[in-house]
């Protein structure tokens, strides 16, 4: 009886609560009216439906959620995300497209924000990406901090100084922001990973880019990488990756001598957590196909993936 009483008191004072953290690169990008990822406009409403209207959406996995979005660069995708988020009384940041069009990054959550800020990288040749940081209130009077990260990439020639700088600035932000909260998560598209593979490699990509560039500084901040649960850049099965738009194939053929993207199957999207944090669930999300008229990118069943990236979810246990 004493044991049962102890268990009852323990559980009543240490209630476990889960927060689902999801990172997702939507590949909503047009340049001069051209799709840089196929079927940009047609995918937007279907992606929003998959996020908000599908009962199986990862944002409904737990009572609370934090959604980290990258590459919502088009106004159509941003406005659709904002409309659905506000309908459900979720917080979305930024709220103005002018603050998103050059970064493509958003945070959407049902938790109450205490603080939200954008931290741009010191340099970015192709855009104005960086970090969105949010400190959010949990129902147990504790807080969780989350960083939405989107770094640039290194090509087949070597580890770019710009990506190295982005990794360093991510680690510096972790050092500053992690002490402010009880729980802490870093998620996003790092354009690198432990299994990254280029079509043409002139250097040891994994050691130089990932192990030395990202893992070492994150390890120094006592952050651990959640082990891969599957590739998020899927050249083998994802036709948006396998058959990119004609303009990109022509440019890369001219520059690199081959059509398509630089990378083969790789895990580019990741979630980092402090070493002591407990995770109850970790999986690839938004990897289902949908019916969509997308040229020759349909499979034998007429289905296409929603983005050239898959998402990643981690359910963080808090108490």
Secondary structure, DSSP 8 states (H G I E B T S, - for coil): -HHHHHHHHHHHHS--EEEEEEEEEEEE-EETTEESSTTHHHHHHHHHIIIII-TT-GGGSSSEEEEEEEEE-SHHHHHHHHHHHHHTT-EEE--SGGGTTTT--EEEESSEEEEEEEEE-S--SSS--EEEEEEEE-TTS-EEEEEEEE-----TT---HHHHHHHHHHHHHHHHHGGGSSEEEEEEE-S--TT--BSS-SS-HIIIIIIIIIIHHHHHTTEEE---SS-SB-TTT-HHHHT--HHHHHHHHHHHSSSS-SB-SB--EEEEEETT-EEEEEEEES--EEE---GGG--TTSEEESSSB-EEEEEEEE-
